Amino acid sequence: MKFLRSETIHESKLLLKLAGPIIVGQLGQNLIQLADTLMVGHLGPVALGASAFAGSVYIVFLIFGLGMLAPMTAMFARALGQEDHPRGGILLRHSLLIAGGIGSIITGILFALLPHLHIFGQTPEVLAAGSEFYKVLTWSILPALIYQAYKQFADGLGRTKVAMYVMLVGVLLNIVGNYLLINGYHGFPKLGLVGAAYASLGARTFMMFAMVFYVHAHPQFKKYLVNPWIHSFDKQMLKNMIRLGIPNGFTFFFEVGAFASCAVMMGWFGAVPLAAHQIALSLASTSFMVTLGIGIASSIRVGFELGRGDYKLARHAGFTAIKLGGAYMGLCGLGFLAFRHWFPTFYTNDVDVIAWAAQFFVVVALFEIFDGVQAVAIGALRGMSDTQWPSVIAFFAYWIMGLPGGYLLAFHLGVGPIGIWIGLLIGLIFASILLTYRFHRLSKRFIA
């Protein structure tokens, strides 16, 4: 028992050492959206609701692309565990091809969708304000995915601080850009809501170029980039990466798509509940970024140990990470419950928006622990190159149980807007149980 306890403490330290910079980087990614929400909030509920609507449509497609690239982190880690350094560079080259291809496709889809945004049933004022914001934001898809490919290369090799520093500078640039372009200070044009989109585009473009320069210029990556950069592609490797990436992309899509669909449904109740929804979601997403960092660390640890052939330790690393994620999010849930009337005041002085947000935070407090467990379990499974079943589980949990349940509660059983959040809670409960069980069965099979 003492041995198991010491092993758990040791593994927790390894996970947190890996996860720390990743968490800062993930928080930075979310802080770009959080800064937009905070700095747009003073423009009023319509602008806040418009950014929530446009951002929700945009983020679903971005997340699919990020999900396609996510399994690469574990592949880089496994190559490191096998001490096959040149393979890391080859994997990077192939992941960039995927990032460029899927980024171009997503950008085309988003622009094709632009004239048809009215199908989501938003109020005319929200639709009018959100369309231009959406258009500018769409251009940031490709730089965001190229940055992500390089980030996962560095993360998978254990160089997690690289992307952290790049992201922090990107966040600062985004905040400064928001300040100048939303308000028109110091001779810059006063663009209002659209200014936030331009600031985000500028920050993500900077992050892409900074990451490309760092990886190719720093000596620590030279042993991975030994092959000529212009090199023939391995069709089988590319096929395997896409085979892993597409289901994982759909896993991300199903979860984030469910949250985005909830934002659309919330808009049917009007701009005030939608603005409150955006406030609750932005804070919940910020807490989630820490868990997502733990999930990425679990993917790296599980992938690395599998590369070394230590299946028992890979299982131990996964379950330790799941426990850490659940415990952290449980504490966050208590914080949201205790300060549910205070947190919304960071965004707005509108008493109706604050009242609705406080109600939503009651449900957020309940679902935090389940959200943490499912996020880390997905990461652990990704470390085992298991992406197909998690996508099936995500579809069932969110689109068969969660969304229909929320719709029925909100619109047919008289619960109102909070019913949509209860539906999300239902989906997360199913996802956390099924994904954890999947990791248990699969990791047990590895060591049987």
C-alpha positions in Angstrom: 0.0 0.0 0.0 2.9 2.4 0.9 4.5 1.5 -2.4 1.4 2.3 -4.4 1.0 5.6 -2.5 4.6 6.6 -3.3 4.2 5.6 -6.9 1.1 7.7 -7.2 2.9 10.7 -5.7 5.8 10.2 -8.0 3.5 9.9 -11.1 1.5 12.9 -9.9 4.7 15.0 -9.8 5.7 13.8 -13.3 2.2 14.7 -14.7 2.1 18.1 -13.1 5.6 18.9 -14.2 4.6 18.1 -17.8 1.1 19.7 -17.4 2.2 23.0 -15.8 3.4 24.7 -19.0 0.7 23.1 -21.0 -1.9 24.4 -18.6 -0.5 27.9 -18.9 -0.6 27.6 -22.7 -4.1 26.2 -22.7 -5.2 28.9 -20.3 -3.7 31.4 -22.7 -5.6 29.9 -25.6 -8.8 30.4 -23.6 -7.7 33.8 -22.3 -7.8 35.1 -25.9 -11.5 34.3 -25.9 -12.0 35.4 -22.3 -10.3 38.8 -23.0 -12.6 39.2 -26.0 -15.7 38.5 -23.8 -14.6 40.7 -21.0 -13.6 43.7 -23.2 -16.7 43.3 -25.4 -19.0 43.1 -22.3 -19.1 46.9 -21.8 -20.6 47.3 -25.3 -23.8 45.8 -24.0 -25.8 42.4 -24.0 -26.3 42.4 -27.8 -22.6 42.7 -28.6 -21.8 40.1 -25.9 -24.5 37.8 -27.3 -23.3 38.3 -30.8 -19.7 37.4 -29.9 -21.1 34.3 -28.1 -23.1 33.2 -31.2 -20.4 33.9 -33.8 -17.7 32.4 -31.5 -19.7 29.3 -30.9 -20.1 28.5 -34.6 -16.4 29.3 -35.3 -15.1 27.3 -32.3 -16.9 24.1 -33.3 -14.9 23.9 -36.6 -11.7 25.0 -35.0 -12.0 22.4 -32.4 -12.5 19.7 -35.0 -9.2 20.7 -36.6 -7.5 20.8 -33.2 -9.0 17.4 -32.5 -7.6 15.9 -35.7 -4.1 17.1 -34.6 -4.4 16.1 -31.0 -3.3 12.4 -31.3 0.0 13.5 -32.8 1.2 14.5 -29.3 1.1 10.9 -28.1 2.8 9.8 -31.4 5.7 12.2 -30.8 5.9 11.0 -27.2 6.0 7.4 -28.3 8.8 8.1 -30.8 10.7 9.7 -27.9 10.1 6.7 -25.7 11.5 4.5 -28.5 14.5 7.0 -28.9 13.6 7.3 -32.6 14.4 11.0 -33.0 14.2 11.4 -36.8 10.7 9.9 -36.7 9.7 13.0 -34.6 10.6 15.3 -37.5 8.8 13.1 -40.1 5.7 13.1 -37.9 5.8 16.9 -37.7 6.0 17.2 -41.5 3.0 15.0 -41.9 1.0 16.8 -39.2 1.7 20.1 -40.9 0.3 18.7 -44.1 -2.9 17.7 -42.2 -3.0 21.1 -40.5 -2.8 23.0 -43.8 -5.3 20.7 -45.6 -8.0 20.7 -42.8 -7.4 24.4 -42.1 -8.1 25.3 -45.7 -11.2 23.1 -45.9 -12.6 24.5 -42.6 -12.0 28.1 -43.8 -13.9 27.4 -47.0 -16.8 25.8 -45.1 -17.0 28.8 -42.7 -17.1 31.3 -45.5 -19.7 29.2 -47.3 -21.8 29.2 -44.2 -21.7 33.0 -43.7 -24.7 33.9 -45.9 -26.8 31.3 -44.1 -26.2 32.2 -40.4 -29.8 33.1 -40.1 -30.7 29.4 -40.0 -29.6 29.3 -36.4 -32.6 31.4 -35.4 -30.8 34.3 -33.6 -32.4 37.6 -33.1 -31.8 40.2 -36.0 -29.7 42.4 -33.8 -27.4 39.6 -32.7 -27.1 38.3 -36.2 -26.3 41.7 -37.6 -23.6 42.4 -35.0 -22.1 38.9 -35.1 -21.7 38.3 -38.9 -18.7 40.7 -39.4 -17.1 39.4 -36.2 -17.5 35.9 -37.6 -16.0 36.8 -41.0 -12.8 38.2 -39.5 -12.4 35.4 -37.0 -12.6 32.8 -39.8 -9.2 33.9 -41.2 -7.5 32.8 -38.0 -8.3 29.1 -38.5 -5.2 28.3 -40.6 -2.6 30.1 -38.4 -4.2 28.5 -35.3 -3.9 25.0 -36.7 -0.3 25.4 -37.9 0.6 26.8 -34.5 -1.0 23.8 -32.9 0.9 21.3 -35.1 4.2 22.8 -33.9 2.9 23.1 -30.3 2.1 19.4 -30.2 5.5 18.5 -31.6 7.2 20.4 -28.8 4.8 19.1 -26.2 5.2 15.5 -27.2 9.0 15.8 -26.9 8.6 17.2 -23.4 9.5 20.8 -24.4 6.2 22.1 -23.0 7.5 25.5 -22.0 8.1 26.6 -25.6 4.4 27.0 -26.6 3.6 28.4 -23.1 5.9 31.4 -23.7 4.6 32.0 -27.2 1.0 31.8 -26.0 1.6 34.3 -23.2 3.0 36.8 -25.6 0.0 36.1 -27.9 -2.4 36.8 -25.1 -0.8 40.1 -24.3 -0.9 41.1 -28.0 -4.6 40.2 -28.1 -5.4 42.3 -25.0 -3.5 45.3 -26.4 -5.2 44.8 -29.7 -8.6 44.7 -28.1 -7.9 47.9 -26.1 -6.8 49.8 -29.2 -9.3 48.5 -31.8 -12.5 48.1 -29.8 -12.2 51.6 -28.4 -10.2 53.4 -31.1 -7.5 54.7 -28.8 -4.2 56.3 -29.9 -5.2 56.9 -33.4 -6.5 53.4 -34.2 -10.0 53.0 -35.8 -12.8 52.4 -33.4 -14.2 49.1 -34.6 -16.2 47.9 -31.6 -17.0 44.2 -31.6 -15.1 43.6 -34.9 -12.0 45.0 -33.4 -11.9 42.1 -31.0 -11.9 39.7 -34.0 -9.0 41.6 -35.6 -7.0 41.4 -32.4 -7.6 37.7 -32.1 -6.5 37.2 -35.7 -3.3 39.2 -35.2 -2.4 37.3 -32.0 -2.9 33.9 -33.6 -0.9 34.8 -36.6 2.0 36.0 -34.4 1.9 32.8 -32.5 2.1 30.7 -35.6 5.2 32.5 -36.9 6.9 32.6 -33.5 6.4 28.8 -33.1 7.7 28.0 -36.6 10.8 30.2 -36.0 11.6 28.8 -32.6 11.4 25.1 -33.6 13.5 25.5 -36.8 16.0 27.8 -35.2 16.7 26.3 -31.8 19.5 23.7 -31.5 17.5 21.4 -29.2 15.2 20.3 -32.1 18.0 19.7 -34.6 18.3 15.9 -33.9 14.6 15.6 -34.8 14.8 17.6 -38.0 17.7 15.7 -39.6 15.9 14.7 -42.8 15.5 17.2 -45.6 12.4 19.3 -44.9 11.2 18.9 -48.5 10.9 15.2 -48.5 8.5 12.6 -50.0 5.5 11.8 -47.8 4.9 8.4 -46.4 1.4 7.5 -47.5 0.9 4.8 -44.9 2.0 7.2 -42.1 -0.3 9.9 -43.4 -3.1 7.4 -43.6 -2.6 6.2 -40.0 -2.4 9.8 -38.7 -5.7 10.7 -40.5 -7.3 7.4 -39.3 -6.5 8.4 -35.7 -7.2 12.1 -36.2 -10.7 12.1 -37.8 -12.4 10.1 -35.0 -10.7 12.3 -32.4 -11.7 15.4 -34.4 -15.3 14.2 -34.1 -14.9 13.5 -30.4 -14.0 17.2 -29.9 -16.7 18.2 -32.4 -19.4 16.3 -30.6 -18.5 17.8 -27.3 -17.9 21.4 -28.3 -20.7 21.2 -30.9 -23.1 20.3 -28.1 -22.0 23.4 -26.1 -22.2 25.5 -29.2 -25.7 24.2 -29.9 -26.7 25.1 -26.4 -25.6 28.7 -27.1 -27.8 28.7 -30.2 -30.8 27.4 -28.2 -30.1 29.9 -25.5 -30.3 32.6 -28.1 -33.9 31.6 -28.8 -34.7 33.0 -25.3 -33.2 36.4 -26.2 -30.0 38.4 -25.8 -30.0 38.5 -22.0 -30.0 34.7 -21.3 -27.5 34.3 -24.1 -25.1 36.9 -22.6 -25.4 35.2 -19.2 -24.8 31.8 -20.9 -21.6 33.3 -22.4 -20.4 34.5 -19.1 -20.9 31.1 -17.4 -19.4 29.2 -20.3 -16.3 31.4 -20.5 -15.5 30.9 -16.8 -16.3 27.2 -17.0 -14.0 26.9 -20.1 -11.2 28.7 -18.3 -11.3 26.1 -15.4 -11.5 23.3 -18.0 -8.2 24.4 -19.6 -6.3 23.2 -16.6 -7.9 19.8 -16.9 -7.3 19.7 -20.6 -3.6 20.4 -19.8 -3.6 17.4 -17.4 -5.3 15.3 -20.2 -2.6 16.3 -22.7 0.1 15.4 -20.0 -1.7 12.0 -19.5 -1.5 11.4 -23.3 2.2 12.1 -23.3 2.9 9.9 -20.2 0.8 7.0 -21.5 2.3 7.3 -25.0 5.8 7.5 -23.6 5.4 4.5 -21.4 3.9 2.4 -24.2 6.8 3.4 -26.3 9.1 2.0 -23.6 6.9 -1.1 -23.3 5.8 -0.5 -19.7 2.1 -1.1 -20.0 1.5 -1.3 -16.3 3.0 2.1 -15.7 1.0 3.5 -18.7 -2.2 2.4 -17.0 -1.1 3.8 -13.7 -0.3 7.1 -15.3 -3.7 7.3 -16.9 -5.7 6.7 -13.8 -3.5 9.0 -11.7 -4.2 11.8 -14.2 -8.0 11.0 -14.2 -8.0 11.4 -10.4 -6.1 14.7 -10.5 -8.5 16.1 -13.1 -11.6 15.1 -11.2 -10.2 16.5 -7.9 -9.2 19.8 -9.4 -12.6 20.3 -11.1 -14.4 19.4 -7.9 -12.7 22.3 -6.2 -13.6 24.6 -9.1 -17.2 23.6 -8.8 -17.3 24.6 -5.1 -15.8 28.0 -6.1 -18.4 28.6 -8.8 -21.2 27.8 -6.4 -19.8 30.0 -3.6 -19.2 33.0 -5.9 -21.9 32.6 -8.4 -23.3 36.1 -7.8 -19.9 37.8 -7.9 -18.2 36.3 -10.9 -20.7 37.8 -13.4 -19.9 41.3 -12.2 -16.5 41.0 -13.9 -18.3 41.1 -17.2 -21.4 43.3 -16.9 -23.4 45.6 -14.6 -26.7 44.4 -16.1 -28.7 43.0 -13.2 -30.8 40.6 -15.3 -27.7 39.1 -17.0 -26.0 38.7 -13.5 -29.2 36.9 -12.1 -29.3 34.5 -15.0 -25.6 33.7 -14.9 -25.8 33.0 -11.1 -28.5 30.4 -11.9 -26.4 28.8 -14.5 -23.4 28.6 -12.2 -25.4 26.3 -9.9 -25.4 23.6 -12.6 -21.9 24.4 -13.7 -20.8 23.6 -10.1 -22.4 20.2 -10.4 -21.0 19.2 -13.8 -17.4 20.4 -13.2 -16.1 17.1 -11.8 -17.7 15.0 -14.6 -16.2 17.4 -17.2 -12.7 17.0 -15.6 -12.9 13.2 -15.6 -14.1 12.8 -19.2 -11.4 15.3 -20.5 -8.5 13.4 -18.9 -9.9 10.0 -19.8 -10.0 11.1 -23.5 -6.3 12.1 -23.2 -5.3 8.8 -21.6 -7.1 6.9 -24.3 -5.5 9.1 -27.0 -2.1 8.1 -25.5 -3.1 4.5 -26.3 -4.0 5.5 -29.9 -7.7 4.8 -29.1 -9.8 7.5 -30.8 -12.7 5.6 -32.5 -14.6 4.5 -29.4 -14.3 7.9 -27.6 -15.9 9.5 -30.6 -18.8 7.0 -30.4 -19.2 7.7 -26.7 -19.1 11.4 -27.2 -21.8 11.3 -29.8 -24.0 9.1 -27.6 -23.4 11.2 -24.4 -23.9 14.6 -25.9 -26.2 14.2 -28.9 -28.4 11.3 -27.8 -28.6 12.0 -24.1 -27.4 15.6 -23.3 -28.8 17.8 -26.1 -32.2 16.2 -26.5 -32.6 16.1 -22.7 -31.7 19.8 -22.4 -34.1 20.7 -25.3 -37.0 18.8 -23.7 -36.4 20.4 -20.3 -36.0 23.9 -21.6 -38.8 24.1 -24.2 -41.3 21.3 -23.4 -41.1 20.7 -19.6 -41.2 24.3 -18.5 -37.7 24.4 -16.9 -36.6 27.3 -19.2 -33.0 28.3 -20.0 -31.4 26.5 -17.1 -32.8 23.3 -18.6 -30.2 23.6 -21.4 -27.4 23.5 -18.8 -29.0 20.5 -17.1 -28.8 18.7 -20.5 -25.1 19.4 -20.6 -24.7 18.0 -17.1 -26.5 14.8 -18.3 -24.2 14.4 -21.2 -21.1 14.9 -19.1 -22.1 12.3 -16.6 -22.5 9.7 -19.3 -19.3 10.7 -21.0 -17.2 10.5 -17.8 -18.5 7.1 -16.8 -18.2 5.5 -20.3 -14.8 6.9 -21.1 -13.2 5.9 -17.8 -14.6 2.4 -18.2 -13.2 2.3 -21.7 -9.7 3.2 -20.4 -10.0 0.6 -17.7 -10.9 -2.2 -20.1 -8.3 -1.2 -22.7 -5.4 -0.7 -20.4 -6.2 -3.9 -18.5 -6.1 -5.8 -21.8 -2.6 -4.3 -22.5 -1.2 -5.8 -19.3 -3.2 -9.0 -19.3 
